[in-house]
Amino acid sequence: MNNNLVGSDLACAMLSRGDKQIWCAVSNDSDKQALTAINKDDYSDIHPIVDYKGDYFICSKGKLWIYAVPVRRVELSQNEIGF
């Protein structure tokens, strides 16, 4: 895989190599718009993408998206939040 791939191009490449589910910030406007929500702490537009057909990414609930930017969802530990 090309290390220079980002955004929706990276999501396409990951699905092509056989990844079954990719957590992505999604939008129907642009990759940049998909990430804008995350920057505003709005995580409602992060969905598990399971396929790419035609010109659309498909999330696990069947909704179609034009742009899907892979993001990392990780569990936080007590030390990471300073508790």
ChimeraX commands (.cxc) that place a marker at each C-alpha (Angstrom):
marker #1 position 0.00,0.00,0.00 radius 0.5
marker #1 position 1.21,3.49,-0.84 radius 0.5
marker #1 position 2.19,5.40,2.32 radius 0.5
marker #1 position 1.02,8.67,0.77 radius 0.5
marker #1 position -2.65,7.71,0.63 radius 0.5
marker #1 position -4.95,9.75,2.87 radius 0.5
marker #1 position -8.63,10.44,3.25 radius 0.5
marker #1 position -11.11,8.64,1.05 radius 0.5
marker #1 position -8.32,7.26,-1.14 radius 0.5
marker #1 position -6.93,5.47,1.91 radius 0.5
marker #1 position -10.35,4.06,2.79 radius 0.5
marker #1 position -10.71,2.69,-0.76 radius 0.5
marker #1 position -7.27,1.07,-0.58 radius 0.5
marker #1 position -8.02,-0.49,2.82 radius 0.5
marker #1 position -11.28,-2.00,1.56 radius 0.5
marker #1 position -9.51,-3.22,-1.60 radius 0.5
marker #1 position -6.91,-5.08,0.48 radius 0.5
marker #1 position -9.69,-6.87,2.34 radius 0.5
marker #1 position -10.40,-4.84,5.47 radius 0.5
marker #1 position -13.94,-5.70,6.59 radius 0.5
marker #1 position -14.81,-2.62,8.65 radius 0.5
marker #1 position -13.12,0.77,8.80 radius 0.5
marker #1 position -14.18,3.48,11.24 radius 0.5
marker #1 position -14.43,6.67,9.17 radius 0.5
marker #1 position -15.51,10.26,9.46 radius 0.5
marker #1 position -18.01,10.65,6.63 radius 0.5
marker #1 position -19.48,13.41,4.52 radius 0.5
marker #1 position -21.17,13.97,1.20 radius 0.5
marker #1 position -19.28,17.25,0.67 radius 0.5
marker #1 position -15.53,16.56,1.02 radius 0.5
marker #1 position -12.82,14.84,3.04 radius 0.5
marker #1 position -12.16,18.15,4.75 radius 0.5
marker #1 position -15.82,18.48,5.75 radius 0.5
marker #1 position -15.78,14.95,7.17 radius 0.5
marker #1 position -12.96,15.93,9.52 radius 0.5
marker #1 position -14.55,19.26,10.48 radius 0.5
marker #1 position -17.12,17.52,12.66 radius 0.5
marker #1 position -14.41,15.71,14.60 radius 0.5
marker #1 position -12.54,18.97,15.14 radius 0.5
marker #1 position -15.75,20.35,16.69 radius 0.5
marker #1 position -16.11,17.26,18.93 radius 0.5
marker #1 position -19.15,16.02,16.99 radius 0.5
marker #1 position -18.69,12.29,16.56 radius 0.5
marker #1 position -22.13,11.56,15.13 radius 0.5
marker #1 position -20.66,11.30,11.63 radius 0.5
marker #1 position -18.22,8.50,12.43 radius 0.5
marker #1 position -19.45,5.22,11.02 radius 0.5
marker #1 position -18.04,1.77,10.31 radius 0.5
marker #1 position -17.56,1.60,6.54 radius 0.5
marker #1 position -17.98,-1.92,5.18 radius 0.5
marker #1 position -17.87,-1.52,1.38 radius 0.5
marker #1 position -17.23,0.77,-1.57 radius 0.5
marker #1 position -19.36,0.34,-4.69 radius 0.5
marker #1 position -19.69,2.66,-7.62 radius 0.5
marker #1 position -18.82,6.05,-6.22 radius 0.5
marker #1 position -20.15,5.44,-2.71 radius 0.5
marker #1 position -18.89,4.17,0.61 radius 0.5
marker #1 position -21.42,2.04,2.44 radius 0.5
marker #1 position -21.68,2.06,6.23 radius 0.5
marker #1 position -22.82,-0.92,8.30 radius 0.5
marker #1 position -26.36,0.49,8.40 radius 0.5
marker #1 position -26.52,0.70,4.61 radius 0.5
marker #1 position -26.27,4.47,4.25 radius 0.5
marker #1 position -24.23,5.77,1.31 radius 0.5
marker #1 position -21.47,8.35,1.65 radius 0.5
marker #1 position -19.30,10.03,-0.99 radius 0.5
marker #1 position -16.34,10.69,1.34 radius 0.5
marker #1 position -14.98,8.50,4.13 radius 0.5
marker #1 position -11.81,9.39,6.04 radius 0.5
marker #1 position -10.35,6.62,8.21 radius 0.5
marker #1 position -10.05,7.60,11.86 radius 0.5
marker #1 position -8.83,5.74,14.90 radius 0.5
marker #1 position -11.19,4.91,17.74 radius 0.5
marker #1 position -9.34,3.76,20.82 radius 0.5
marker #1 position -10.23,3.05,24.40 radius 0.5
marker #1 position -8.80,5.56,26.87 radius 0.5
marker #1 position -7.01,4.53,30.02 radius 0.5
marker #1 position -7.19,6.16,33.44 radius 0.5
marker #1 position -3.67,7.56,32.99 radius 0.5
marker #1 position -4.53,9.19,29.67 radius 0.5
marker #1 position -7.30,11.28,31.20 radius 0.5
marker #1 position -5.33,12.20,34.30 radius 0.5
marker #1 position -7.63,10.49,36.77 radius 0.5
marker link #1:1,2 radius 0.2
marker link #1:2,3 radius 0.2
marker link #1:3,4 radius 0.2
marker link #1:4,5 radius 0.2
marker link #1:5,6 radius 0.2
marker link #1:6,7 radius 0.2
marker link #1:7,8 radius 0.2
marker link #1:8,9 radius 0.2
marker link #1:9,10 radius 0.2
marker link #1:10,11 radius 0.2
marker link #1:11,12 radius 0.2
marker link #1:12,13 radius 0.2
marker link #1:13,14 radius 0.2
marker link #1:14,15 radius 0.2
marker link #1:15,16 radius 0.2
marker link #1:16,17 radius 0.2
marker link #1:17,18 radius 0.2
marker link #1:18,19 radius 0.2
marker link #1:19,20 radius 0.2
marker link #1:20,21 radius 0.2
marker link #1:21,22 radius 0.2
marker link #1:22,23 radius 0.2
marker link #1:23,24 radius 0.2
marker link #1:24,25 radius 0.2
marker link #1:25,26 radius 0.2
marker link #1:26,27 radius 0.2
marker link #1:27,28 radius 0.2
marker link #1:28,29 radius 0.2
marker link #1:29,30 radius 0.2
marker link #1:30,31 radius 0.2
marker link #1:31,32 radius 0.2
marker link #1:32,33 radius 0.2
marker link #1:33,34 radius 0.2
marker link #1:34,35 radius 0.2
marker link #1:35,36 radius 0.2
marker link #1:36,37 radius 0.2
marker link #1:37,38 radius 0.2
marker link #1:38,39 radius 0.2
marker link #1:39,40 radius 0.2
marker link #1:40,41 radius 0.2
marker link #1:41,42 radius 0.2
marker link #1:42,43 radius 0.2
marker link #1:43,44 radius 0.2
marker link #1:44,45 radius 0.2
marker link #1:45,46 radius 0.2
marker link #1:46,47 radius 0.2
marker link #1:47,48 radius 0.2
marker link #1:48,49 radius 0.2
marker link #1:49,50 radius 0.2
marker link #1:50,51 radius 0.2
marker link #1:51,52 radius 0.2
marker link #1:52,53 radius 0.2
marker link #1:53,54 radius 0.2
marker link #1:54,55 radius 0.2
marker link #1:55,56 radius 0.2
marker link #1:56,57 radius 0.2
marker link #1:57,58 radius 0.2
marker link #1:58,59 radius 0.2
marker link #1:59,60 radius 0.2
marker link #1:60,61 radius 0.2
marker link #1:61,62 radius 0.2
marker link #1:62,63 radius 0.2
marker link #1:63,64 radius 0.2
marker link #1:64,65 radius 0.2
marker link #1:65,66 radius 0.2
marker link #1:66,67 radius 0.2
marker link #1:67,68 radius 0.2
marker link #1:68,69 radius 0.2
marker link #1:69,70 radius 0.2
marker link #1:70,71 radius 0.2
marker link #1:71,72 radius 0.2
marker link #1:72,73 radius 0.2
marker link #1:73,74 radius 0.2
marker link #1:74,75 radius 0.2
marker link #1:75,76 radius 0.2
marker link #1:76,77 radius 0.2
marker link #1:77,78 radius 0.2
marker link #1:78,79 radius 0.2
marker link #1:79,80 radius 0.2
marker link #1:80,81 radius 0.2
marker link #1:81,82 radius 0.2
marker link #1:82,83 radius 0.2
view
